[in-house]
Amino acid sequence: MIKLYLIHLFLKIRLREQICLIMSKIDIFTVEKFIDRLEKFVKPNLPTDELISYVATIIKDARELISFGEKRLALDILLENLIEEKIIIDKETLSLLATIEDEEIRSSISYLYSLSDKG
């Protein structure tokens, strides 16, 4: 019984280490550069005031999450919101995220690239 508990504990620790490793690969400066560029170049060129307001809100929410140390969550939610509204992001802005290795985030980035190809 104790042996099973120790194995379980070991696996739990290894999983936490792996999660920390994945999360540490998302550089805060990369995320901030992406958000800054999104705010400076993408937001002002959106077609409606509603979309401009929406993007301003999701940027504000992302920055708040980042202030609590939640850079991965902030980026994930930001990208999902951009996808939900099918907001086209230029390739130069998206390329700022090229070094991120997180699979879920990579998937969102790929989808946003596909939207920019259609636009």
DSSP file (Angstrom, degrees, kcal/mol; ACC not computed):
  #  RESIDUE AA STRUCTURE BP1 BP2  ACC     N-H-->O    O-->H-N    N-H-->O    O-->H-N    TCO  KAPPA ALPHA  PHI   PSI    X-CA   Y-CA   Z-CA
    1    1 A M     >        0   0    0      0, 0.0     4,-2.1     0, 0.0     5,-0.1   0.000 360.0 360.0 360.0 -45.5    0.0    0.0    0.0
    2    2 A I  H  >  +     0   0    0      1,-0.2     4,-2.6     2,-0.2     5,-0.2   0.886 360.0  55.9 -64.6 -37.7    2.8    2.4    0.9
    3    3 A K  H  > S+     0   0    0      1,-0.2     4,-2.3     2,-0.2    -1,-0.2   0.916 107.6  48.1 -61.5 -43.4    4.6    1.5   -2.3
    4    4 A L  H  > S+     0   0    0      2,-0.2     4,-2.6     1,-0.2    -1,-0.2   0.896 110.8  51.5 -63.1 -40.9    1.6    2.4   -4.4
    5    5 A Y  H  X S+     0   0    0     -4,-2.1     4,-2.7     2,-0.2    -2,-0.2   0.920 110.0  48.8 -61.9 -44.2    1.2    5.7   -2.5
    6    6 A L  H  X S+     0   0    0     -4,-2.6     4,-2.7     2,-0.2    -2,-0.2   0.892 111.5  49.3 -64.5 -40.2    4.9    6.5   -3.2
    7    7 A I  H  X S+     0   0    0     -4,-2.3     4,-2.7     2,-0.2     5,-0.2   0.931 112.3  48.7 -62.8 -45.1    4.5    5.7   -6.9
    8    8 A H  H  X S+     0   0    0     -4,-2.6     4,-2.2     2,-0.2    -2,-0.2   0.921 112.5  48.0 -59.8 -45.2    1.4    7.9   -7.0
    9    9 A L  H  X S+     0   0    0     -4,-2.7     4,-2.2     2,-0.2    -2,-0.2   0.911 111.2  50.7 -62.4 -43.8    3.3   10.7   -5.3
   10   10 A F  H  X S+     0   0    0     -4,-2.7     4,-2.5     1,-0.2    -2,-0.2   0.931 111.2  47.9 -59.8 -47.2    6.2   10.4   -7.6
   11   11 A L  H  X S+     0   0    0     -4,-2.7     4,-2.3     1,-0.2    -1,-0.2   0.876 110.4  52.4 -63.4 -37.8    4.0   10.5  -10.7
   12   12 A K  H  X S+     0   0    0     -4,-2.2     4,-2.1    -5,-0.2    -1,-0.2   0.908 110.1  47.8 -63.7 -43.0    2.2   13.5   -9.4
   13   13 A I  H  X S+     0   0    0     -4,-2.2     4,-2.3     2,-0.2    -2,-0.2   0.916 111.5  50.5 -64.7 -43.8    5.5   15.4   -8.8
   14   14 A R  H  X S+     0   0    0     -4,-2.5     4,-2.3     1,-0.2    -2,-0.2   0.894 109.3  51.6 -62.0 -40.4    6.7   14.5  -12.3
   15   15 A L  H  X S+     0   0    0     -4,-2.3     4,-2.5     2,-0.2    -1,-0.2   0.923 109.6  49.1 -63.4 -44.1    3.5   15.7  -13.8
   16   16 A R  H  X S+     0   0    0     -4,-2.1     4,-2.6     1,-0.2    -2,-0.2   0.903 110.1  52.0 -60.6 -41.5    3.8   19.0  -12.0
   17   17 A E  H  X S+     0   0    0     -4,-2.3     4,-2.2     1,-0.2    -1,-0.2   0.910 110.2  48.4 -61.5 -42.3    7.4   19.3  -13.2
   18   18 A Q  H  X S+     0   0    0     -4,-2.3     4,-2.4     2,-0.2    -2,-0.2   0.905 111.4  49.5 -65.4 -42.2    6.3   18.7  -16.8
   19   19 A I  H  X S+     0   0    0     -4,-2.5     4,-2.7     1,-0.2    -2,-0.2   0.919 111.4  49.3 -62.9 -43.9    3.5   21.3  -16.5
   20   20 A C  H  X S+     0   0    0     -4,-2.6     4,-2.3     1,-0.2    -1,-0.2   0.888 109.7  52.2 -62.3 -39.2    5.9   23.9  -15.0
   21   21 A L  H  X S+     0   0    0     -4,-2.2     4,-0.8     2,-0.2    -2,-0.2   0.925 111.6  45.8 -63.4 -44.9    8.4   23.2  -17.9
   22   22 A I  H >< S+     0   0    0     -4,-2.4     3,-0.9     1,-0.2     4,-0.2   0.938 114.6  47.8 -62.3 -47.0    5.6   23.8  -20.5
   23   23 A M  H >< S+     0   0    0     -4,-2.7     3,-1.4     1,-0.3    -1,-0.2   0.845 106.2  57.4 -65.3 -33.5    4.5   26.9  -18.7
   24   24 A S  H 3< S+     0   0    0     -4,-2.3    -1,-0.3     1,-0.3    -2,-0.2   0.706  93.8  68.7 -71.9 -17.3    8.0   28.3  -18.4
   25   25 A K  T << S+     0   0    0     -3,-0.9     2,-1.0    -4,-0.8    -1,-0.3   0.545  79.7  86.6 -78.8  -5.8    8.5   28.0  -22.2
   26   26 A I  S <  S-     0   0    0     -3,-1.4     2,-0.3    -4,-0.2    45,-0.1  -0.836  78.6-145.5 -96.4 104.5    6.0   30.8  -22.6
   27   27 A D     >  -     0   0    0     -2,-1.0     4,-2.0     1,-0.1     3,-0.3  -0.522   6.3-143.1 -75.0 128.5    8.1   34.0  -22.3
   28   28 A I  H  > S+     0   0    0     -2,-0.3     4,-2.5     1,-0.2     5,-0.2   0.852 101.4  54.9 -60.2 -36.5    6.3   36.9  -20.7
   29   29 A F  H  > S+     0   0    0      2,-0.2     4,-2.5     1,-0.2    -1,-0.2   0.864 106.1  52.1 -67.9 -34.8    8.0   39.4  -23.0
   30   30 A T  H  > S+     0   0    0     -3,-0.3     4,-2.3     2,-0.2    -2,-0.2   0.931 111.5  46.5 -63.7 -46.2    6.7   37.5  -26.1
   31   31 A V  H  X S+     0   0    0     -4,-2.0     4,-2.5     1,-0.2    -2,-0.2   0.921 113.7  48.2 -63.1 -44.5    3.2   37.6  -24.8
   32   32 A E  H  X S+     0   0    0     -4,-2.5     4,-2.9     2,-0.2    -1,-0.2   0.890 110.2  51.3 -65.6 -39.2    3.4   41.3  -23.9
   33   33 A K  H  X S+     0   0    0     -4,-2.5     4,-2.5     2,-0.2     5,-0.2   0.917 111.0  49.5 -62.6 -42.1    4.9   42.1  -27.4
   34   34 A F  H  X S+     0   0    0     -4,-2.3     4,-2.6     2,-0.2    -2,-0.2   0.940 113.1  45.5 -60.6 -47.8    2.0   40.2  -29.0
   35   35 A I  H  X S+     0   0    0     -4,-2.5     4,-2.5     2,-0.2    -2,-0.2   0.914 112.2  51.6 -64.0 -43.0   -0.6   42.1  -26.9
   36   36 A D  H  X S+     0   0    0     -4,-2.9     4,-2.4     1,-0.2    -1,-0.2   0.928 112.9  44.8 -59.0 -45.5    1.1   45.5  -27.5
   37   37 A R  H  X>S+     0   0    0     -4,-2.5     4,-3.0     2,-0.2     5,-1.0   0.894 111.4  53.4 -67.7 -38.9    1.1   44.9  -31.3
   38   38 A L  I  X>S+     0   0    0     -4,-2.6     5,-2.7    -5,-0.2     4,-0.7   0.920 113.5  43.5 -58.5 -44.5   -2.4   43.6  -31.2
   39   39 A E  I  <5S+     0   0    0     -4,-2.5    -2,-0.2     3,-0.2    -1,-0.2   0.878 119.8  41.3 -69.4 -39.0   -3.5   46.8  -29.4
   40   40 A K  I  <5S+     0   0    0     -4,-2.4    -2,-0.2    -5,-0.2    -3,-0.2   0.877 131.6  14.7 -80.8 -39.3   -1.4   49.2  -31.6
   41   41 A F  I  <5S+     0   0    0     -4,-3.0     4,-0.3    -5,-0.2    -3,-0.2   0.773 127.9  39.7-111.2 -33.3   -2.0   47.8  -35.1
   42   42 A V  I ><<S+     0   0    0     -5,-1.0     3,-1.3    -4,-0.7     4,-0.3   0.946 109.2  53.7 -86.4 -52.4   -4.9   45.3  -35.1
   43   43 A K  G > <S+     0   0    0     -5,-2.7     3,-1.6     1,-0.3    -4,-0.1   0.889 106.4  51.3 -53.3 -47.9   -7.5   46.9  -32.8
   44   44 A P  G 3  S+     0   0    0      0, 0.0    -1,-0.3     0, 0.0    -2,-0.1   0.743 108.8  53.7 -65.3 -19.4   -7.6   50.3  -34.6
   45   45 A N  G <  S+     0   0    0     -3,-1.3    -2,-0.2    -4,-0.3    -3,-0.1   0.310  78.2 120.9 -98.6   9.2   -8.2   48.6  -37.9
   46   46 A L    <   -     0   0    0     -3,-1.6     6,-0.1    -4,-0.3    41,-0.0  -0.432  68.4-123.9 -73.3 150.7  -11.2   46.5  -37.0
   47   47 A P  S    S+     0   0    0      0, 0.0     2,-0.3     0, 0.0    -1,-0.1   0.728  84.2  38.4 -73.4 -23.2  -14.3   47.2  -39.0
   48   48 A T  S  > S-     0   0    0      1,-0.1     4,-2.0     0, 0.0     5,-0.1  -0.914  71.5-126.7-130.9 155.9  -16.8   48.1  -36.2
   49   49 A D  H  > S+     0   0    0     -2,-0.3     4,-2.6     1,-0.2     5,-0.2   0.836 111.7  59.4 -63.3 -32.6  -16.7   49.9  -32.9
   50   50 A E  H  > S+     0   0    0      2,-0.2     4,-2.5     1,-0.2    -1,-0.2   0.919 107.0  45.1 -63.6 -43.5  -18.2   46.8  -31.2
   51   51 A L  H  > S+     0   0    0      2,-0.2     4,-2.8     1,-0.2     5,-0.2   0.894 111.9  52.4 -67.6 -38.6  -15.2   44.7  -32.3
   52   52 A I  H  X S+     0   0    0     -4,-2.0     4,-2.2     2,-0.2    -2,-0.2   0.928 112.5  45.4 -60.7 -44.7  -12.8   47.5  -31.2
   53   53 A S  H  X S+     0   0    0     -4,-2.6     4,-2.1     2,-0.2    -2,-0.2   0.899 112.4  51.7 -64.9 -41.5  -14.4   47.6  -27.8
   54   54 A Y  H  X S+     0   0    0     -4,-2.5     4,-2.5     2,-0.2     5,-0.2   0.935 111.0  46.4 -61.0 -48.3  -14.4   43.8  -27.6
   55   55 A V  H  X S+     0   0    0     -4,-2.8     4,-2.2     1,-0.2     5,-0.2   0.889 110.2  54.2 -64.7 -38.5  -10.7   43.5  -28.4
   56   56 A A  H  X S+     0   0    0     -4,-2.2     4,-2.1    -5,-0.2    -1,-0.2   0.903 110.4  48.0 -59.7 -40.2   -9.9   46.3  -25.9
   57   57 A T  H  X S+     0   0    0     -4,-2.1     4,-2.5     2,-0.2    -2,-0.2   0.921 111.8  46.9 -68.1 -44.9  -11.8   44.3  -23.2
   58   58 A I  H  X S+     0   0    0     -4,-2.5     4,-2.1     2,-0.2    -1,-0.2   0.836 112.1  51.7 -70.4 -29.0  -10.0   41.0  -23.9
   59   59 A I  H  X S+     0   0    0     -4,-2.2     4,-2.6    -5,-0.2    -1,-0.2   0.927 110.3  48.8 -67.1 -44.7   -6.7   42.8  -24.0
   60   60 A K  H  X S+     0   0    0     -4,-2.1     4,-1.9    -5,-0.2    -2,-0.2   0.918 112.0  49.0 -59.9 -44.1   -7.5   44.3  -20.6
   61   61 A D  H  X S+     0   0    0     -4,-2.5     4,-2.2     2,-0.2    -1,-0.2   0.899 110.6  50.8 -63.0 -40.9   -8.5   40.9  -19.2
   62   62 A A  H  X S+     0   0    0     -4,-2.1     4,-2.5     1,-0.2    -2,-0.2   0.925 109.3  50.1 -63.5 -44.8   -5.3   39.3  -20.6
   63   63 A R  H  X S+     0   0    0     -4,-2.6     4,-1.9     1,-0.2    -1,-0.2   0.872 109.3  52.4 -62.3 -36.0   -3.1   42.0  -19.0
   64   64 A E  H  X S+     0   0    0     -4,-1.9     4,-0.8     2,-0.2    -1,-0.2   0.930 109.5  48.1 -66.3 -44.2   -4.9   41.4  -15.7
   65   65 A L  H ><>S+     0   0    0     -4,-2.2     5,-2.4     1,-0.2     3,-1.0   0.906 110.1  53.0 -61.1 -41.0   -4.3   37.7  -15.8
   66   66 A I  H ><5S+     0   0    0     -4,-2.5     3,-2.2     1,-0.3    -1,-0.2   0.883 101.2  60.0 -61.1 -38.3   -0.6   38.3  -16.6
   67   67 A S  H 3<5S+     0   0    0     -4,-1.9    -1,-0.3     1,-0.3    -2,-0.2   0.738 104.8  50.6 -63.6 -20.7   -0.4   40.6  -13.6
   68   68 A F  T <<5S-     0   0    0     -3,-1.0    -1,-0.3    -4,-0.8    -2,-0.2   0.267 126.5-102.5 -97.0   9.9   -1.4   37.5  -11.5
   69   69 A G  T < 5S+     0   0    0     -3,-2.2     2,-0.8     1,-0.1     3,-0.3   0.613  85.1 127.7  83.6  12.3    1.3   35.4  -13.1
   70   70 A E     >< +     0   0    0     -5,-2.4     4,-2.5     1,-0.2     5,-0.2  -0.455  17.0 146.7-100.5  59.9   -1.1   33.6  -15.4
   71   71 A K  H  > S+     0   0    0     -2,-0.8     4,-2.3    -5,-0.2     5,-0.2   0.888  71.9  47.7 -66.5 -40.1    0.7   34.2  -18.8
   72   72 A R  H  > S+     0   0    0     -3,-0.3     4,-2.7     2,-0.2    -1,-0.2   0.943 114.7  45.6 -66.3 -47.0   -0.3   30.9  -20.4
   73   73 A L  H  > S+     0   0    0      2,-0.2     4,-2.7     1,-0.2     5,-0.3   0.907 112.4  52.4 -61.2 -42.4   -4.0   31.2  -19.3
   74   74 A A  H  X S+     0   0    0     -4,-2.5     4,-2.4     1,-0.2    -1,-0.2   0.932 113.0  43.2 -59.5 -47.3   -4.0   34.9  -20.5
   75   75 A L  H  X S+     0   0    0     -4,-2.3     4,-2.7     2,-0.2     5,-0.2   0.910 113.5  51.9 -67.1 -42.3   -2.7   34.0  -23.9
   76   76 A D  H  X S+     0   0    0     -4,-2.7     4,-2.4     2,-0.2    -2,-0.2   0.941 113.8  42.4 -60.0 -49.6   -4.9   31.0  -24.3
   77   77 A I  H  X S+     0   0    0     -4,-2.7     4,-2.4     2,-0.2    -1,-0.2   0.906 113.6  52.9 -65.7 -41.9   -8.1   32.9  -23.5
   78   78 A L  H  X S+     0   0    0     -4,-2.4     4,-2.1    -5,-0.3    -2,-0.2   0.944 112.0  44.7 -58.8 -49.2   -7.0   35.9  -25.6
   79   79 A L  H  X S+     0   0    0     -4,-2.7     4,-2.4     1,-0.2    -2,-0.2   0.911 112.2  52.1 -63.7 -42.5   -6.4   33.7  -28.6
   80   80 A E  H  X S+     0   0    0     -4,-2.4     4,-2.6    -5,-0.2    -1,-0.2   0.889 109.8  49.6 -61.3 -39.1   -9.7   31.7  -28.1
   81   81 A N  H  X S+     0   0    0     -4,-2.4     4,-1.7     2,-0.2    -1,-0.2   0.892 110.1  50.3 -67.0 -38.8  -11.6   35.0  -27.9
   82   82 A L  H  <>S+     0   0    0     -4,-2.1     5,-2.6    -5,-0.2    -2,-0.2   0.902 113.1  46.9 -64.3 -40.4  -10.0   36.2  -31.1
   83   83 A I  H ><5S+     0   0    0     -4,-2.4     3,-1.5     3,-0.2    -2,-0.2   0.919 106.6  57.6 -65.8 -44.3  -10.9   33.0  -32.8
   84   84 A E  H 3<5S+     0   0    0     -4,-2.6    -1,-0.2     1,-0.3    -2,-0.2   0.873 114.0  38.1 -55.8 -39.3  -14.4   33.1  -31.5
   85   85 A E  T 3<5S-     0   0    0     -4,-1.7    -1,-0.3    -5,-0.1    -2,-0.2   0.391 109.1-126.0 -92.8   3.2  -15.0   36.4  -33.2
   86   86 A K  T < 5 +     0   0    0     -3,-1.5     2,-0.5    -4,-0.2    -3,-0.2   0.895  41.9 179.1  52.3  45.1  -12.9   35.4  -36.3
   87   87 A I      < -     0   0    0     -5,-2.6     2,-0.5    -6,-0.1    -1,-0.2  -0.668  25.6-129.7 -80.8 125.6  -10.7   38.4  -35.9
   88   88 A I        -     0   0    0     -2,-0.5     2,-0.4    27,-0.1    25,-0.1  -0.642  22.5-165.6 -82.8 125.1   -8.0   38.5  -38.6
   89   89 A I        -     0   0    0     -2,-0.5    27,-0.1    23,-0.4   -51,-0.0  -0.925  24.8-113.9-111.4 132.8   -4.5   39.0  -37.2
   90   90 A D     >  -     0   0    0     -2,-0.4     4,-2.2     1,-0.1     3,-0.4  -0.273  24.5-117.3 -65.2 153.4   -1.7   39.9  -39.6
   91   91 A K  H  > S+     0   0    0      1,-0.2     4,-2.4     2,-0.2    -1,-0.1   0.811 112.2  59.4 -64.1 -31.6    1.0   37.4  -40.0
   92   92 A E  H  4 S+     0   0    0      2,-0.2     4,-0.5     1,-0.2    -1,-0.2   0.906 108.3  45.1 -64.2 -40.1    3.7   39.7  -38.6
   93   93 A T  H >4 S+     0   0    0     -3,-0.4     3,-1.2     1,-0.2     4,-0.3   0.930 114.2  48.6 -67.5 -45.5    1.8   40.0  -35.3
   94   94 A L  H >< S+     0   0    0     -4,-2.2     3,-2.1     1,-0.3    -2,-0.2   0.848 100.2  66.4 -62.9 -33.8    1.2   36.2  -35.2
   95   95 A S  G >< S+     0   0    0     -4,-2.4     3,-1.7     1,-0.3    -1,-0.3   0.715  84.1  73.9 -64.0 -18.8    4.8   35.5  -35.9
   96   96 A L  G <  S+     0   0    0     -3,-1.2     3,-0.4    -4,-0.5    -1,-0.3   0.751  96.0  51.5 -62.7 -22.0    5.7   37.0  -32.5
   97   97 A L  G X  S+     0   0    0     -3,-2.1     3,-1.6    -4,-0.3    -1,-0.3   0.270  76.1 109.6 -97.3  10.7    4.3   33.8  -31.0
   98   98 A A  T <  S+     0   0    0     -3,-1.7    -1,-0.2     1,-0.3    -2,-0.1   0.742  72.5  56.6 -61.7 -25.8    6.4   31.5  -33.2
   99   99 A T  T 3  S+     0   0    0     -3,-0.4     2,-0.3    -4,-0.2    -1,-0.3   0.547  78.7 109.8 -86.0  -6.4    8.6   30.3  -30.3
  100  100 A I    <   -     0   0    0     -3,-1.6   -74,-0.1     1,-0.1    -3,-0.0  -0.547  44.8-173.6 -75.7 130.7    5.8   29.1  -28.1
  101  101 A E        +     0   0    0     -2,-0.3     2,-0.2   -79,-0.2    -1,-0.1   0.480  41.1 121.7-104.5  -5.2    5.8   25.3  -27.9
  102  102 A D     >  -     0   0    0    -80,-0.2     4,-2.8     1,-0.1     5,-0.2  -0.435  58.4-142.4 -62.7 125.2    2.5   24.7  -26.0
  103  103 A E  H  > S+     0   0    0      1,-0.2     4,-2.2     2,-0.2    -1,-0.1   0.883  96.7  48.8 -62.5 -42.7    0.4   22.5  -28.2
  104  104 A E  H  > S+     0   0    0      2,-0.2     4,-1.9     1,-0.2    -1,-0.2   0.923 114.8  45.3 -63.5 -43.8   -3.0   24.1  -27.4
  105  105 A I  H  > S+     0   0    0      2,-0.2     4,-2.6     1,-0.2    -2,-0.2   0.908 111.1  53.4 -66.7 -41.4   -1.6   27.6  -28.1
  106  106 A R  H  X S+     0   0    0     -4,-2.8     4,-2.6     1,-0.2    -1,-0.2   0.893 107.2  52.6 -59.0 -39.8    0.1   26.4  -31.3
  107  107 A S  H  X S+     0   0    0     -4,-2.2     4,-2.1     2,-0.2    -1,-0.2   0.917 110.1  47.1 -63.1 -43.4   -3.2   25.1  -32.5
  108  108 A S  H  X S+     0   0    0     -4,-1.9     4,-2.3     2,-0.2    -2,-0.2   0.903 111.8  50.9 -64.7 -41.1   -4.9   28.4  -31.8
  109  109 A I  H  X S+     0   0    0     -4,-2.6     4,-2.3     1,-0.2    -2,-0.2   0.917 109.1  51.3 -62.8 -43.2   -2.1   30.3  -33.6
  110  110 A S  H  X S+     0   0    0     -4,-2.6     4,-2.1     1,-0.2    -1,-0.2   0.904 109.5  50.2 -60.6 -42.0   -2.4   27.9  -36.6
  111  111 A Y  H  X S+     0   0    0     -4,-2.1     4,-1.9     1,-0.2    -1,-0.2   0.914 109.6  50.3 -64.1 -41.5   -6.1   28.6  -36.8
  112  112 A L  H  X S+     0   0    0     -4,-2.3     4,-2.0     1,-0.2   -23,-0.4   0.868 108.0  53.9 -65.3 -35.1   -5.5   32.4  -36.7
  113  113 A Y  H  X S+     0   0    0     -4,-2.3     4,-1.8     2,-0.2    -1,-0.2   0.916 106.6  52.2 -60.9 -42.7   -3.0   32.0  -39.5
  114  114 A S  H  X S+     0   0    0     -4,-2.1     4,-1.4     1,-0.2    -2,-0.2   0.870 107.9  51.3 -64.5 -34.9   -5.6   30.2  -41.5
  115  115 A L  H  X S+     0   0    0     -4,-1.9     4,-1.7     1,-0.2    -1,-0.2   0.902 108.2  51.8 -65.6 -39.6   -8.0   33.1  -40.9
  116  116 A S  H  < S+     0   0    0     -4,-2.0    -2,-0.2     1,-0.2    -1,-0.2   0.820 106.6  54.3 -68.2 -28.6   -5.4   35.6  -42.1
  117  117 A D  H  < S+     0   0    0     -4,-1.8    -1,-0.2     1,-0.2    -2,-0.2   0.837 110.7  45.8 -70.0 -32.8   -4.9   33.5  -45.3
  118  118 A K  H  <        0   0    0     -4,-1.4    -2,-0.2     1,-0.2    -1,-0.2   0.795 360.0 360.0 -77.2 -29.4   -8.6   33.7  -46.0
  119  119 A G     <        0   0    0     -4,-1.7    -1,-0.2    -5,-0.1    -2,-0.2   0.462 360.0 360.0 -79.6 360.0   -8.8   37.4  -45.3
